[in-house]
Amino acid sequence: MMPLRERAARVGVTLRERAARVGVTRGKQATLVEALATTYGVGVVALFVSGRIDVLQAGILLGGPVVLALALLRPEWTILVMVALPSSVTSPIPTRVLIVFMATALFGFVLQGSLQLSSVTGIYPLVGIIALAFAMKATVSPDATAAADEILKSIIYFTLFMLVAFNAMAAGRIRIDSFVNALLLGIAVSAVLQPFLAASTSFESINSSPFRGKFAYLAAMGFGVAYVRFSLNRSEGRRPSRLDAFLALALLCLTFIGFSRAAWIATLWTFALVSRWTRRKTFWLVASLSLVIVFTVPIVAERIVPASGADVGTEATLDQVTSGRWELWADLWDRGVEALPMGQGWGYMWSLTANDIFGFETFVTGGNFFIYPHNDFLYLFVELGVVGFGLLFLFWLGLLKKVRRLTRSPREPIRYRVMVLVPVLIVMLMVQMFDNSFAIAFVADKFFAAAGLVFGLHYSTRESALPRMARPALRSKGRNYQLHDSM
């Protein structure tokens, strides 16, 4: 019989030989992959140098395979990457490319066996809006059709992004703090780049600040999450981050000079909620200071009430205070009412001209002649009728109900995780009420990612609270319920 020591030596030799063979095989595969990657990169560079593709196409061809591989292997990282990238990088990317990235990330969850598509994801109202848009297209000009198709692709992308965020949260593969860090990183980099990318970069007066306009929404969003996280950590006895304090102060200043009344309202709302959550009187101090600024700084007062000294009860003054929105909303409301209950059809909004509503031709918004509704609820009411309006209302109702339940949770970590996301939701609600969120992708994608995290957090929290005896009964109904106690 062979001695035990000799048998052990032979086993060791056999294992080393197999490991060597595997190493050689992997070495050959790695060399082949490196050769293919190098050839592919050289080919893309050659196409760019020859002028057959532009910088954006070259960037997509070079970075696309990496992002697709990342989406398959670690789909939750797709959320962090998209949120952390500055808006100047993500905005030029075609929407159809973003849809492919999100679809690939969802397929990654399929490979991991953890994809959820049930009503708990919160996407059903959005899916209903998409289905109605496909089924109820209006007969309009080619330009209006192209604009409507672009908005529809954006809604599809936002829906997929939200679904990816939900599944990442429900599977316990992403942390809320990681999302917040990525969000603040993206907003901070965007703030640094904004003076070089804005159309107006003059600092001769505060009124010509490059941070004025849509960027104010990002600034208010970043201020909110940084301020909430700083305040909650301090109120719970945890050590607050100095970086959060610095970002909150800097982004608050950028929000102020952004001269967006919607962003200002969202900021005051954030102060009010934090004062309630922490039982501090910060909101009243900020509100008093805001009143002092309004009455002492002429440019701020003019921004809030353009017709100072006029009768604020007249319709003309109301139209001035709302920057022309009141007249626009009144006209769109009449157009929606006359097409009840199903609306004018998808794309009708983009067929309207300034002369149709305002009575003059030279009205330009955002570099084109389209008339933006400046209210997403009214926009869907005009195009898709009561059903479209109702679907968006149901989406917000479901989201706010989840937020309300989570903020009342007896577990402090769960309350913290949802409270730090609330400012993102507040800013988006203001944008949907006073602007065009579906056309502002660099703001909307962050909101829909946060909404997916809220629905995912509610789902995982509910699953962790279910009695152990009830789980087999739920599985017997064919639902893919999973237990995740740690978020």
C-alpha positions in Angstrom: 0.0 0.0 0.0 1.4 3.5 -0.9 2.5 5.5 2.1 0.3 8.5 3.0 3.2 11.0 2.5 3.8 9.8 -1.0 0.1 9.9 -1.9 -0.1 13.5 -0.6 3.0 14.4 -2.7 1.4 13.0 -5.8 -1.8 14.9 -5.2 0.1 18.1 -4.7 2.0 17.5 -8.0 -1.3 16.9 -9.8 -2.9 20.1 -8.5 0.1 22.1 -9.5 0.1 20.7 -13.0 -3.6 21.5 -13.4 -3.1 25.0 -12.0 -0.3 25.5 -14.5 -2.5 24.4 -17.4 -5.2 26.7 -16.3 -2.7 29.6 -16.0 -1.5 29.0 -19.5 -5.0 28.9 -20.8 -6.0 32.1 -19.0 -2.8 33.7 -20.2 -3.7 32.9 -23.8 -7.2 34.3 -23.3 -5.9 37.4 -21.7 -3.4 38.0 -24.5 -6.2 37.5 -27.1 -8.5 39.9 -25.3 -5.7 42.5 -25.0 -5.0 42.2 -28.7 -8.6 42.5 -29.7 -9.1 45.5 -27.4 -6.0 47.2 -28.8 -7.1 46.6 -32.3 -10.6 47.9 -31.6 -9.2 51.1 -29.9 -6.8 51.8 -32.8 -9.7 51.3 -35.3 -11.9 53.8 -33.4 -9.0 56.3 -33.3 -8.3 55.8 -37.0 -12.0 56.5 -37.8 -11.9 59.7 -35.7 -8.7 60.9 -37.2 -10.1 60.3 -40.7 -13.1 62.4 -39.9 -15.7 59.6 -40.3 -16.9 59.9 -36.7 -17.0 62.9 -34.3 -15.8 63.1 -30.7 -19.1 62.0 -29.2 -19.3 58.9 -31.4 -15.7 58.1 -30.7 -16.3 58.4 -27.0 -19.4 56.1 -27.2 -17.5 53.5 -29.2 -14.6 53.5 -26.8 -16.6 53.7 -23.6 -19.7 51.7 -24.7 -18.2 48.2 -24.4 -16.8 49.0 -20.9 -20.2 50.3 -19.7 -22.0 47.4 -21.2 -19.7 44.9 -19.5 -20.1 46.8 -16.2 -23.9 46.8 -16.6 -23.8 43.0 -17.0 -21.4 42.2 -14.3 -22.3 44.9 -11.7 -25.6 46.5 -12.8 -25.9 48.5 -9.6 -22.7 50.4 -10.5 -24.5 51.7 -13.6 -26.6 53.9 -11.3 -23.6 55.3 -9.5 -21.7 56.0 -12.7 -24.6 57.8 -14.4 -25.3 59.9 -11.3 -21.6 60.7 -10.7 -20.9 61.9 -14.3 -21.4 65.7 -14.7 -24.3 66.8 -16.8 -22.0 68.1 -19.5 -20.9 64.5 -20.2 -24.3 62.7 -20.0 -26.4 65.3 -21.8 -24.8 64.8 -25.3 -25.3 61.0 -25.2 -28.2 60.0 -27.4 -31.2 58.7 -25.4 -31.3 55.4 -27.3 -27.8 54.7 -26.2 -28.8 55.3 -22.5 -31.8 53.0 -23.0 -29.4 50.2 -24.2 -27.2 50.7 -21.1 -30.2 50.4 -18.8 -31.7 47.4 -20.6 -28.3 45.7 -20.3 -28.2 46.4 -16.6 -31.6 44.8 -16.2 -30.4 41.8 -18.1 -27.6 41.7 -15.6 -30.1 41.3 -12.8 -31.8 38.5 -14.9 -28.5 36.7 -15.0 -28.2 37.1 -11.2 -31.8 35.8 -10.7 -33.0 38.8 -8.9 -35.1 40.8 -11.4 -38.4 42.3 -10.1 -41.1 43.5 -12.5 -44.2 43.5 -10.3 -46.3 46.4 -9.2 -44.0 47.0 -6.1 -41.5 48.6 -8.4 -43.7 51.7 -8.8 -43.1 51.9 -12.6 -46.6 50.8 -13.7 -48.0 54.4 -14.0 -45.0 55.3 -16.2 -45.5 52.2 -18.3 -49.1 53.2 -18.7 -48.0 56.7 -20.0 -45.6 55.0 -22.4 -48.3 52.7 -23.7 -50.8 55.6 -24.2 -48.2 57.6 -26.0 -47.6 54.8 -28.5 -51.4 54.2 -28.9 -52.5 57.8 -29.2 -50.1 59.6 -31.5 -51.4 62.8 -33.0 -51.1 63.7 -36.7 -48.7 66.6 -36.6 -45.7 67.9 -38.6 -42.4 65.9 -38.8 -40.7 68.3 -36.5 -43.4 67.9 -33.9 -43.3 64.2 -34.3 -39.6 64.1 -33.8 -39.8 66.2 -30.6 -42.6 63.9 -29.2 -40.6 60.8 -30.0 -37.6 62.3 -28.2 -39.7 62.9 -25.1 -41.1 59.4 -25.3 -37.6 57.9 -25.5 -36.6 60.0 -22.4 -39.6 58.6 -20.4 -38.6 55.1 -21.4 -35.0 55.7 -20.3 -36.2 57.2 -17.0 -38.5 54.2 -16.4 -35.7 51.7 -17.0 -33.3 53.7 -14.8 -35.9 53.7 -12.0 -36.3 49.9 -12.4 -32.6 49.3 -12.2 -32.4 51.4 -9.0 -35.3 49.5 -7.5 -33.7 46.1 -8.2 -30.3 47.2 -6.9 -31.9 48.4 -3.7 -34.3 45.4 -3.3 -31.3 43.0 -3.8 -29.2 44.8 -1.2 -26.5 45.6 -3.8 -26.4 49.4 -3.3 -26.3 51.7 -0.3 -28.1 55.0 0.0 -25.0 56.8 1.2 -23.1 55.6 -1.9 -25.8 57.0 -4.1 -25.7 60.3 -2.2 -21.9 60.5 -2.5 -22.1 59.8 -6.3 -24.9 62.5 -6.6 -22.8 65.1 -4.8 -19.7 64.3 -6.8 -21.6 64.7 -10.1 -23.1 68.0 -9.0 -19.8 69.4 -7.6 -18.0 68.5 -10.8 -20.8 70.1 -12.8 -20.5 73.3 -10.7 -16.8 73.5 -11.4 -17.4 73.0 -15.2 -20.4 75.3 -15.4 -18.6 78.6 -15.9 -16.7 77.2 -18.8 -19.7 75.6 -20.5 -22.5 78.1 -19.9 -23.6 80.4 -22.7 -22.9 83.4 -20.5 -19.7 83.4 -18.5 -19.6 87.1 -17.5 -19.3 87.9 -13.8 -19.9 91.6 -14.3 -23.2 91.4 -12.4 -24.9 88.8 -10.4 -27.7 88.8 -12.9 -25.4 87.3 -15.6 -24.2 84.4 -13.5 -23.4 81.2 -15.4 -25.2 79.3 -12.7 -28.5 81.0 -13.5 -31.2 78.7 -15.1 -31.5 75.0 -15.1 -28.4 74.4 -13.1 -30.2 75.9 -10.0 -32.2 72.7 -9.8 -29.0 70.6 -9.5 -27.6 73.1 -6.9 -30.9 72.9 -4.9 -30.8 69.1 -5.1 -27.2 68.9 -4.0 -27.7 71.4 -1.2 -30.7 69.4 0.1 -29.1 66.0 0.4 -25.9 67.5 1.9 -27.8 69.6 4.4 -30.2 66.8 5.4 -27.3 64.3 5.9 -25.3 66.8 7.9 -28.3 67.8 10.1 -29.5 64.2 10.7 -26.0 63.0 11.7 -25.7 65.9 14.1 -29.1 65.4 15.7 -28.6 61.6 16.1 -25.2 62.1 17.9 -23.1 60.9 14.9 -20.1 62.9 13.8 -21.3 65.2 11.0 -19.1 65.5 7.9 -17.3 68.8 7.3 -17.5 68.1 3.6 -21.3 67.9 3.8 -21.3 71.3 5.6 -19.1 72.9 3.0 -21.1 71.4 0.1 -24.3 72.5 1.6 -23.1 76.1 2.1 -21.6 76.3 -1.4 -24.5 74.8 -3.2 -26.9 77.0 -1.2 -25.1 80.1 -2.6 -25.3 78.7 -6.1 -29.0 78.0 -5.6 -29.5 81.6 -4.6 -27.6 83.1 -7.5 -29.4 80.7 -9.9 -32.5 83.0 -9.7 -34.9 80.1 -10.0 -38.0 80.6 -8.0 -38.8 76.8 -8.1 -35.3 76.1 -6.7 -35.8 78.7 -4.0 -39.1 77.1 -3.0 -37.6 73.7 -2.9 -34.8 75.0 -0.7 -37.2 76.5 1.8 -39.2 73.3 1.8 -36.0 71.4 2.7 -35.3 73.8 5.5 -38.8 73.3 6.9 -38.7 69.5 6.8 -35.2 69.4 8.4 -36.5 71.7 11.2 -39.4 69.3 11.8 -37.3 66.2 11.7 -34.6 67.6 14.0 -36.9 69.7 16.1 -34.8 72.8 15.6 -35.8 76.3 14.6 -33.6 76.7 11.6 -36.5 77.1 9.2 -37.8 80.2 10.9 -34.4 81.8 10.9 -34.0 81.1 7.2 -37.5 82.3 6.4 -36.9 85.6 8.3 -33.6 86.0 6.5 -35.3 85.3 3.1 -37.8 88.0 3.8 -35.1 90.5 4.6 -33.3 89.7 1.3 -36.6 90.0 -0.6 -37.3 93.5 0.7 -33.7 94.8 0.6 -32.2 93.4 -2.5 -34.0 94.9 -5.6 -33.0 92.3 -8.1 -34.4 89.5 -5.9 -37.7 91.4 -5.3 -38.0 92.0 -9.0 -37.5 88.3 -9.7 -40.2 87.3 -7.2 -42.7 90.1 -8.0 -41.8 91.7 -11.3 -44.7 94.2 -11.2 -44.1 95.8 -7.9 -46.7 98.3 -6.9 -49.3 96.8 -9.2 -52.6 95.2 -8.1 -51.6 91.6 -7.4 -55.2 90.6 -7.8 -55.4 91.3 -11.5 -54.8 88.6 -14.1 -52.2 90.7 -15.9 -50.1 91.0 -12.8 -50.6 87.3 -12.1 -49.3 86.6 -15.6 -46.2 88.7 -14.9 -45.5 87.0 -11.6 -45.6 83.6 -13.3 -43.4 84.8 -16.2 -46.1 84.3 -18.8 -47.0 80.8 -17.5 -50.5 81.8 -16.4 -51.6 82.8 -19.9 -49.9 79.6 -21.3 -51.6 77.4 -18.7 -55.0 78.9 -19.2 -54.7 78.3 -23.0 -53.5 74.7 -22.6 -56.2 74.0 -20.0 -58.9 75.0 -22.6 -57.3 72.9 -25.2 -57.2 69.9 -22.9 -60.9 70.4 -21.8 -62.1 70.5 -25.4 -60.5 67.1 -26.1 -61.8 65.3 -23.0 -61.4 62.5 -22.0 -58.5 61.2 -24.0 -56.7 64.4 -24.9 -55.3 65.8 -28.2 -52.9 63.0 -28.8 -49.2 62.5 -28.3 -47.2 65.2 -30.1 -49.9 67.8 -30.2 -48.1 70.1 -27.8 -45.1 70.4 -30.1 -47.4 71.4 -33.0 -48.4 74.7 -31.3 -46.7 77.9 -32.1 -46.2 81.2 -30.2 -48.8 82.8 -32.4 -51.4 80.1 -31.4 -51.0 81.0 -27.8 -49.4 84.4 -27.3 -50.3 86.0 -30.6 -46.8 86.7 -31.9 -44.2 84.7 -33.9 -40.8 85.5 -32.5 -41.0 83.4 -29.3 -38.0 81.1 -28.8 -37.3 78.8 -25.8 -34.2 76.8 -25.4 -32.9 77.6 -28.9 -36.0 76.4 -30.7 -39.5 77.5 -31.5 -41.4 74.8 -29.6 -43.8 76.0 -26.9 -42.9 74.1 -23.6 -45.9 73.6 -21.2 -43.9 74.4 -18.0 -46.1 71.9 -16.1 -45.8 68.1 -16.7 -49.3 67.4 -15.2 -50.9 69.9 -17.6 -48.7 68.6 -20.5 -50.0 65.0 -20.0 -53.6 66.3 -19.6 -53.5 68.1 -22.9 -51.9 65.2 -24.8 -53.3 62.1 -23.1 -56.3 63.5 -21.3 -57.5 62.6 -17.9 -55.9 59.2 -18.1 -52.4 60.6 -18.7 -52.8 63.2 -15.9 -54.2 60.5 -13.6 -51.2 58.2 -14.2 -48.7 60.8 -13.3 -50.8 61.7 -10.2 -50.9 58.0 -9.2 -47.1 57.8 -9.6 -46.6 60.7 -7.2 -49.2 59.4 -4.8 -47.6 56.0 -4.6 -44.1 57.5 -4.1 -45.2 60.0 -1.4 -47.1 57.2 0.5 -43.9 55.1 0.5 -41.9 58.2 1.8 -44.5 58.8 4.5 -44.4 55.2 5.7 -40.6 55.0 5.7 -40.1 58.4 7.5 -42.4 57.0 10.3 -40.5 53.8 10.7 -39.4 52.9 14.2 -35.9 52.1 12.9 -33.8 55.2 12.7 -31.5 53.9 9.9 -34.5 53.4 7.7 -35.8 56.9 8.4 -32.4 58.3 7.7 -32.1 56.5 4.3 -35.3 57.9 3.0 -35.0 61.4 4.5 -31.7 62.0 2.8 -33.4 61.4 -0.6 -36.4 63.6 0.1 -34.7 66.8 -1.3 -34.3 65.1 -4.7 -38.0 64.4 -4.8 -38.9 67.9 -3.7 -36.8 69.5 -6.5 -38.4 67.2 -9.1 -41.9 68.0 -7.9 -41.1 71.7 -8.3 -39.7 71.1 -11.8 -42.8 69.1 -12.8 -45.1 71.9 -11.6 -43.2 74.9 -13.0 -40.9 73.5 -15.7 -40.4 70.6 -18.1 -38.8 67.7 -16.3 -39.1 65.2 -19.2 -36.9 67.6 -21.3 -34.3 68.2 -18.5 -32.7 64.8 -18.5 -29.8 65.7 -16.2 -32.3 66.5 -13.4 -34.9 63.9 -14.1 -32.5 60.9 -14.2 -31.3 61.6 -10.7 -34.9 61.9 -9.5 -36.0 58.6 -11.0 -33.0 56.8 -9.6 -33.9 58.2 -6.2 -37.5 57.2 -6.7 -36.4 53.6 -7.5 -34.3 53.5 -4.4 -37.3 54.7 -2.3 -39.6 51.9 -3.7 -36.8 49.4 -3.3 -36.2 50.4 0.3 -39.9 50.1 1.1 -40.0 46.7 -0.5 -36.9 45.3 1.3 -38.1 46.8 4.6 -41.5 45.2 4.2 -39.9 41.8 3.3 -37.6 41.9 6.3 -40.7 42.6 8.5 -42.7 39.7 7.2 -43.2 36.7 9.6 -41.1 33.7 8.7 -44.3 31.5 8.4 -45.8 33.9 5.9 -43.0 33.7 3.4 -43.7 30.3 1.9 -47.3 31.2 1.3 -46.2 34.3 -0.7 -43.7 32.2 -2.7 -46.5 29.7 -3.6 -48.2 32.5 -5.5 -45.4 32.7 -7.9 -43.9 36.0 -6.6 -40.1 36.4 -6.3 -39.9 37.7 -2.7 -36.5 38.0 -1.1 -35.4 38.8 2.4 -32.8 41.6 2.7 -32.3 42.9 6.2 -29.4 45.1 5.5 -29.6 48.0 3.2 
